[in-house]
Amino acid sequence: MYARIGRLEILDSYTSNIELGDTISVEAIVKNPLDWHHFYENITSIKPGIVTQFIVVTSSGERVAGVGNIVEIEKWSNKGKFGFKIKLRTSRRKSANTKRTRIKIPDETVIKRLEHSIQIPAR
């Protein structure tokens, strides 16, 4: 799992939950306080209501990219673990599944003609 919201990158080791729908929700848990300082600086620069670009890759490999409005940002700390959750309301998004093209398989007659046209030299 991977998420990029604006300039904030959230790698698989930090990501705990990603929910896709009309609202995209990314939740992360950070165990190292030094890493938390890095995330905290980037999170405080993100304000609710701003429009930002995002890329999300789920654990199943689905890739979604687009533009959305920041709806909510939550930050918390609990016994040495830090976490945050960012919710985006998507306005435009594209999934990698929609970009894939289907390859048509040719008819059997075309395949037979191709087989006959290929000649393998004898040794």
C-alpha positions, 0 to 999 in steps of 0.5 A: 500500500502506498499513498501520496497526498500533495507532497506527503508520501506514506509508504507501506510500512506506515500505512495501516488502512486505505479506504476507497470510494467517493471519499478516500481515507488514508490512515497511518501509524508511526512508531518512531518519534523522529519519523513522526516529526517529519510527518507532523511538519508535512501534515500541518501544512495541509489544511482542510478545504484545499484542493490537492493531487493524490495517488493511492495504491491499495494492497491488491495493487489497484492504483487510483490517481486524481484530484480531491478536497481535503475534508478532515485531518486527524492526529493522535498519539497513544503510548509512544505510537503516533498516527494520523488519518486524512480524508479526501473527497474526490472530484476527479480520479482515474483508476489504472483499471480504466486505462488498461486496453483489451487485446483482441485475440485474432480468429483461428483462420488468421492464426492458421495462416500465420502458422503456415507462413512461418517456415522453420529451416531444417538443420 
